[in-house]
Amino acid sequence: MAFDAFALVLAMLALGYLFQRLRVLPDDAPQVLNLVVLYVCLPAAVLRYAPRLELEPALLGVVAVPWLLLAATVLLVGLCARWLRLRRDEHAVLLLTVALGNTSYLGYPLVRALVGEDALPYAVVYDQFGAFMILSTFGLWVLARYGGEHPPDARTILLRILRFPPLWALLAGFTVMPAEPPHWIAGGLQRLSDALLPLAMLTIGLSVRLALPRDELRPLAAGLLLKLALMPALAVALVPLLGLHGTMARATVLESAMPSMVTAGALAIAHGLAPRLAAAMVGYGVLLSMATLPLWAALVG
């Protein structure tokens, strides 16, 4: 299953990148596909797996890991910024792309492939209460501080959270959605959630930029090392301290090992924050993660 998933990931990434280079699809195709994934496939995956989750105190440990890694990111990126004498915009890009991983588009299908279907509910918790909340709070603050905007107020943050469709799917999964829904509902959710991986990878392939920023090689190397090596290593150290074991621990470590979130890179580019570095962190991060993720899966397996 893992081999099949990785083969599909690489094939759809390559196809998306080829379409991008040949301009086969309209310029807004990545945005349209992204909305389909966000409003259809992701909620279906959440609805399918969240009801199977047993609410237990250990889940607080799953939620705590991304926030603890955020604290480590702020500290380590700050040290790198001083050591490498990074510009303010480079500092901002590393804060965003190291703190925020691709824990949904890549995380859900690859955790399922590398750990097993029972791990999916833990990936959902990590993503929804970790990565998404960090994007909606810390991410907005970084964009405001370094992008020249006004700092977001509590109302702006709350509205952003309330407008996120997978969050509503998660609430429905915890409350009204049965763990074993009728066959026709379960079958529909299965088909829609199975479309998440190919559509998400096609979207990333259409969006990534692989132009190497030669004058930004040092921050790029530092960012990739932090995101793909140091953060999951810290997660490996944290999970036993937080009482996480077995499938829950493996899913948590793998989510922490995901490459940079595409949305984080896109937001940095839209705000004029080191666009080439942001694009390279996402593009090269995805490619390198195809090698690092199986290694982390083997280590924690």
N, C-alpha and C positions, 0 to 999 in steps of 0.2 A: 504493500500500500504506500509506504514512504517513497519507494522508487517511482511508482506511478505518479504520485503527487509532484515530485521534483521534476520528472520528465515533462509533466503538463505545465508546471511553473516556467521552466526554461523555454518550452515551445511557445507559450503565449507571450512571454516577455519578448522573445525574438520576433514573433509575428507583429506585436504592437510596435516595436522599434522599426521594423521594416516598413510597416504602414506609415509611420511617422516620416521616415526618410523619403518614401515615394509619394507622400501626400495623397494617399489613396482615399482617406476619410476626410470629412470636413474638419476645419480647424477647431470647432467646438466639440468634437467627438469625445475627447477625454472628460470634459465637464458633464456631458450627457450621460456617458457610461458611469461616471462617478455618482451621479444622482440615482441611477438605477440601482447600483450597489448599495448606496446609503439608505434609500427609501424602500427597497424591496428585498434584496438578498440578505443584508445584515440583519434586519428585523426578523426575517424568517429563520435565520440561524439561531438568533437569540431565543425566539419562541420555541424552537425545537429542543434546545438543550437546557435552558434555564430551569424549566419545571422539574428536571431530574436532580437538581441541586438540593442537597440537604443542608438547611441553614444550621450552622454549627459555629462555635466560637473560633475555631481554627481559620475560618474564612477571613477574620480580621487580620490574620497574618498575611494572607494573599493580598489583601488591600494595602497593608502597610508596606510591602516590599517596593512598589513603584514610588511611593512617597519618600521612603528612605533613600532610594536610588536618586531621586530628585535632589535631595540635600547633598548627596555625594557629588552629583553633577555640578551643582552650583560651586562647591568648594574646588573640585578638580579643574573645571573649566576656568575658574578664576585664577588658579595657579598657572595653568597653561597660558592664559592670556598675558600674565606678567612675564613668564619665562620666555615665551616666543614673541613678546611685544606685539600682540595682535591689535588690529584696529577695533574700534567699537563695534562696527558692523560684523566683523568676523567673530568677535566675542558673542554677539547676539545670536548668530547662526549656530554656533556650537552649543549654546545654551538650549536652543530649540531642538536641534537635531539629535543631540545626545540624550536629552531628557525625554523626548517623545519617540516611541518606537511604533513600528507598523504592526500593532498588536491585534488588529481586527482583520484587515484585508489579507495579510500574510499569516497573522497569528492563529486565527481560527482553523483554517485548513491544514496548516503545517503542524500545529499542536496535535490535531486529530491524526495526521499521518504518522508523526514521529512518536507520539506517546500512546494514542488510542482514543476511541470515542468517549470513554469515560472522563477524559481530561478536559473535554470541551467546556463544561460548565465553569471550571476554574479559570479557563482562559477568558470566558465572558466576564467574570467578576473582575479579573485583573484589568481587562480593557475598559470596562464601563466605569468602575469606581477608581481606577488608576489613571490610565493614559487619557481618557476623555476628560475627566475632571481636571487633570493637570493642564491639558490644552486649553480648557475653558477658563482657567484661573491664571496660572503661571504663564502660559503661552501668551494670553492677551496682555499681561503685564509686561513681558519682554518686548512685544511689538510696540506697546505704547511708550516704554522707556527709551528704546533704541530707535524706533521708527518715527519719532517726532509727533506722535499723536497724544491726545489727552488720555490719562490713565482711565481704564474702564471702571465704572461704578458698579455697585452690587446689583443694580437692576439689569444692566447690560449683561453681566455674567449669568444671572439667573435666567434671563430670556434665552440666552444661547444654550444653556443646559436644557431648558424646557422644550426647545425646538429640535432637539436631537432625536430622531425616530427610534433608533435602537434602545434608547433609555426607556421609552414608553413600552417597547416590546419586553424589556427586562421586568418592568413593574407588572405587566400583564402575566409574564411567565411565573412570577413569584406569587400571584394572587389568583387569577381566574383560569389560567391555562392548566389543564390536567397533565400529569406526567405521561399518560397514555391516551391521547386524544383519539377521536374516531379515525378510522383508516384513511378516509378521503382527505381529512385535514393533515394527518401525519404525512401522507404521500405527497401532498402539495408542498408542505414545508420542506420535505426532503429534497424535492426537485429544485425548489428555489434556492435553498441553502447550498446545494451542490453546484449551482451556477456561480456562487461567490468566487471561487478560486479562478476559473478561467476569465471571468469578466474583470475581476480586480487586477489580474496580471496583465491582461490586454490594456487596461487603463494605464497601469504603471509604464508599460512598454511604450505607449503613445505619449507619455508625459516626461520620461526621464531624459536627462541631458548628460552625455558622457564626455563633453569637452573638458579636458584636464586643465585646471587653473594653475599654470606653472608658477605664478608668483604667490600662490596660496597652497603650495604643496605641504608645507609644515602644518598649518592648521587642519588641512584635510587629513593628513596622516594621524595627527593627534586625535581628531574627532572620531575617525574610524576605529582607532585603537581603543578609545574610551567606550564607544558604543558597542562594538562587537566582541571585545575581550574583557575589559575591566568591569563593566556593569554586570554581565552575567557571572563573572567570578565573584563579585560582591554578593550577588543573589545566592550563589551556591553557599557562601558563608552565612548568609542571613537565614535561610529557610530552616535549618535545624534550631537556631536560636529562637525562632518564632513558633516552634512546634509543628512545622510542616514536614510531612513525610509522604513517601509513596507517590502516587499519581499527582496529588496536590502539589507536592514540591517540584516534581519534574515539569508540570505545566507552568508553574510560576517561573522557574529558571529559564525555560524556553521562551516565554513571553518577554522576559528581560533581555534575551539575546536577539530579539528581532531588530532588523535594520531601521534606519530613521524613517519616521512617518512621512509619507508623501505630502500630506496636508501641511506639515510643519515647514517643509522645504518650499512649498508653493506660497505659503503666507510670507515667508522671509523674502522670496523673490518679489512678490506683489508690493512689499513695503520698501523695496530697494536696498535690502540688507545683503550685501555680498552675494549677488545672484549666482555667479559661477560656483562659488563654494557651496551654496545651498543645494544647487542642482547636482554637484559632484557627490556631496554627502549622501543624497538619496540614491543616485544612479549607481555609484560604485558600492554603496552599502548593500543594496539589493543583490548585486552580483557576488560580492564577497560572502554574503550571508548564505549563499547556496553551498559554500564549503564549511563555514563555521557552525551553522545550525546542526548538521548531522554530528559534528564533533561534540557539541554541548549535549545533544541528545544521548550520545554514547556515554559521555562522562557521567551524566546523572541517571542513566538507565541501569 
